[in-house]
């Protein structure tokens, strides 16, 4: 029997501007997800947790908390983008062009926008991606840019453990 190492993510050297990663995991958002996340983050907008209130809005049902959508789509990107991250440097240009409702299934993809060596840390590189989340209809529900410091191959914590 052959033993294979599991996926360890991309390192700085693996990012090429223009490459797009279709993240493998989708997720259907539930009422419980929406209510727990909303209340956990102390968001008091009843549109996210009071079904009777939400029924009376133009949507007619609860909207998924937009920061839950952001957290989910960012999380979906980790496998391909930031498995070997040293730190996130910034988030920007966040847009929410379509609503997300309980029961929607979200998938995502990220495109590499820029790659450069770190000026101050020779074992790291700076990567910027544009990430897009889509629901089952194909409608884009969120887009954002993220810039992060990524370990170069052989320099991350896993490398030190093996040494």
C-alpha positions as CSV (number, residue, x, y, z in Angstrom):
1,X,0.0,0.0,0.0
2,X,1.2,3.5,-0.9
3,X,0.9,6.4,1.6
4,X,0.4,9.8,0.1
5,X,0.8,13.2,1.8
6,X,-2.5,15.1,2.0
7,X,-2.9,18.5,0.2
8,X,-0.7,21.0,1.9
9,X,-1.8,24.1,0.0
10,X,0.0,26.4,-2.3
11,X,3.2,28.3,-1.5
12,X,4.3,31.6,-2.9
13,X,6.0,30.1,-5.9
14,X,2.7,28.4,-6.9
15,X,0.8,31.7,-7.6
16,X,0.7,33.1,-11.1
17,X,-1.2,36.3,-12.0
18,X,-4.3,35.3,-14.0
19,X,-4.7,31.8,-12.6
20,X,-8.1,31.0,-11.2
21,X,-8.8,28.5,-8.5
22,X,-12.3,26.9,-8.4
23,X,-12.6,26.1,-4.7
24,X,-13.9,22.6,-4.2
25,X,-16.3,22.9,-1.3
26,X,-19.8,24.5,-1.5
27,X,-22.0,25.1,1.5
28,X,-25.8,25.4,1.9
29,X,-26.6,28.1,4.5
30,X,-29.2,27.1,7.1
31,X,-31.5,29.1,9.4
32,X,-29.4,27.9,12.3
33,X,-26.1,29.2,10.7
34,X,-27.7,32.6,10.1
35,X,-29.2,33.0,13.5
36,X,-26.1,31.8,15.4
37,X,-23.6,33.8,13.4
38,X,-25.8,36.9,13.7
39,X,-26.3,36.7,17.4
40,X,-22.7,35.5,18.0
41,X,-21.4,38.7,16.4
42,X,-24.0,40.9,18.3
43,X,-25.7,42.0,15.1
44,X,-29.1,43.3,16.3
45,X,-30.7,43.6,12.8
46,X,-33.9,41.5,13.1
47,X,-33.8,40.9,9.3
48,X,-31.4,38.1,10.0
49,X,-33.0,36.3,13.0
50,X,-36.7,37.3,13.2
51,X,-38.7,35.5,10.6
52,X,-41.9,37.4,11.2
53,X,-40.1,40.7,10.9
54,X,-38.3,39.5,7.7
55,X,-41.6,38.3,6.2
56,X,-42.8,41.9,6.3
57,X,-39.9,43.2,4.3
58,X,-39.7,43.3,0.5
59,X,-37.6,40.1,0.7
60,X,-40.4,38.3,2.5
61,X,-37.8,36.1,4.3
62,X,-34.6,36.5,6.3
63,X,-31.5,37.6,4.6
64,X,-28.3,35.8,5.4
65,X,-26.0,38.1,7.4
66,X,-23.5,39.6,4.9
67,X,-20.5,39.1,7.1
68,X,-21.4,35.4,7.3
69,X,-21.3,35.3,3.5
70,X,-17.9,37.0,3.6
71,X,-16.6,34.6,6.3
72,X,-17.9,31.5,4.4
73,X,-16.5,32.5,1.0
74,X,-13.1,33.5,2.6
75,X,-13.1,30.2,4.3
76,X,-13.8,28.3,1.1
77,X,-10.7,30.0,-0.5
78,X,-8.3,28.8,2.2
79,X,-7.6,25.4,0.6
80,X,-6.3,27.1,-2.5
81,X,-5.2,30.5,-1.4
82,X,-4.1,30.8,2.2
83,X,-3.3,27.3,3.5
84,X,0.2,28.5,3.9
85,X,-0.5,32.1,5.0
86,X,1.7,34.0,7.4
87,X,-0.8,36.9,7.7
88,X,-3.6,38.7,5.9
89,X,-2.5,42.2,5.0
90,X,-5.8,43.6,3.9
91,X,-9.3,43.2,2.5
92,X,-10.9,45.6,0.1
93,X,-13.4,46.3,-2.7
94,X,-16.1,44.2,-1.0
95,X,-19.4,44.2,-2.9
96,X,-22.6,42.3,-2.4
97,X,-24.5,42.5,-5.7
98,X,-27.2,39.9,-4.8
99,X,-28.9,38.8,-1.6
100,X,-28.2,35.4,0.0
101,X,-31.1,33.6,1.7
102,X,-31.3,30.7,4.0
103,X,-31.2,27.6,1.9
104,X,-28.9,29.0,-0.7
105,X,-25.8,27.0,-1.6
106,X,-22.6,29.1,-2.1
107,X,-19.5,28.2,-4.1
108,X,-16.5,30.3,-4.8
109,X,-13.4,31.0,-6.9
110,X,-10.3,33.1,-6.6
111,X,-8.2,34.7,-9.3
112,X,-4.6,35.7,-8.7
113,X,-4.3,39.5,-9.3
114,X,-0.7,40.2,-8.3
115,X,2.4,38.4,-6.9
116,X,5.6,40.0,-5.6
117,X,8.5,39.2,-3.3
118,X,8.2,40.6,0.2
119,X,10.5,43.6,0.6
120,X,11.1,43.0,4.3
121,X,10.8,39.2,4.7
122,X,12.8,37.1,2.3
123,X,11.0,33.9,3.2
124,X,7.6,35.3,2.3
125,X,5.8,36.7,-0.8
126,X,2.9,39.0,-1.2
127,X,-0.2,37.6,-3.1
128,X,-3.3,39.5,-4.0
129,X,-6.5,37.6,-5.1
130,X,-10.0,38.6,-6.2
131,X,-12.5,36.1,-4.7
132,X,-16.0,35.7,-6.0
133,X,-18.9,33.8,-4.3
134,X,-21.8,32.5,-6.3
135,X,-25.1,30.9,-5.3
136,X,-26.7,27.9,-7.0
137,X,-28.4,30.1,-9.6
138,X,-25.0,31.4,-10.7
139,X,-25.7,34.9,-9.4
140,X,-22.6,36.6,-7.8
141,X,-23.4,37.3,-4.2
142,X,-20.0,38.7,-3.0
143,X,-16.7,39.8,-4.5
144,X,-13.6,41.1,-2.6
145,X,-9.9,41.5,-2.9
146,X,-7.5,40.1,-0.3
147,X,-3.8,40.6,0.0
148,X,-1.7,38.2,2.1
149,X,1.8,37.2,3.0
150,X,2.4,33.6,1.9
151,X,5.3,31.4,2.9
152,X,7.8,30.4,0.3
153,X,8.3,26.6,-0.1
154,X,10.5,25.2,2.7
155,X,10.0,28.2,5.0
156,X,6.7,27.6,6.8
157,X,6.0,26.1,10.2
158,X,5.6,22.6,8.6
159,X,9.1,22.9,7.2
160,X,10.5,23.7,10.6
161,X,8.7,20.8,12.2
162,X,10.2,18.4,9.7
163,X,13.7,19.8,10.2
